[in-house]
Amino acid sequence: MVQAYILIQTEVGKAAEVAGEISSITGVTLAEDVTGPYDVIVRAEANNVDELGKLVVAQIQAVEGITRTLTCPIVHI
């Protein structure tokens, strides 16, 4: 299982709407609108890195109102 945080920048005024829509995507375990340099932080999981990439590119980035994403895979050192 691969888990990651996805940091999202949105169009002005779209953070809550984007977080709400993303929270219904399979593989997303948490989606919160926040303040700071990013507008939404998502925690997601997939079976492997390829599936995580597909989740981010095909489903999360397809949500209207997103301008940029940064995916941060979780590592256990």
N, C-alpha and C positions, 0 to 999 in steps of 0.2 A: 504494500500500500504506500503510495506517495501522497504527501500532504503539502500544501503550499498556502501562503498568504498572497493575495492578489491586491495590489494597491491601485486604485482607480481614480483618475481625474475625470470630471464630468463637465458638461456645459453648465453655466451659471444657473442655479436654481433647480437643477435636475437630480441632486444627490439622493434625496429620499425616494424619488420615483425609480431611479436606477437600482438602488439597494433593494427595494421591494420586488422589482421584477427579477433581479438576479437570485434572490432568496428562494425562488420557486424552481430553479434549475437543478436537475439531478446531479449530485456530486458536490453541490455547494452546501456546506454545513453551517455557515454563518455569513451574513452580509449586514454590515452596519454602516450608516452614514456618520462621518466624523468631521472634525475641523482640522485645519492644518494644510500642508501642501497637497494632501490627497483628500478626496471627498468621500470615498467609500473604501472600506477594507473588507475583503472577502476571505474566508477560509474555505478551502476546497480539498477534495480527496479524489484519487483515481487509482486504478490498479497498477499503473506504470507511468513513466514519464511521457510516453507517446499519447496515452489517453488523457493525461493532464493537459498536454499541449492542445489536443483537439477540443477539450472542454473550454479552454481559454479562447482559442482562435475562432472556433465554429459557433460557440454558444454565448459566452460572456461578452466577447468583443462585438457581437452582433446586436447587443442591446442598444437601442437608440439613446443618445445623450452622452455616451462615453467618448472621451477624446483621447485618452491614453491609459495603458495598463502597464504594470510592472509586476512580474510573477517572481515570488521569492520562495523556492522550495524549502521545506523544513528539513534540517539535518540533525542527527543525534550524534554528537561528538563525544 
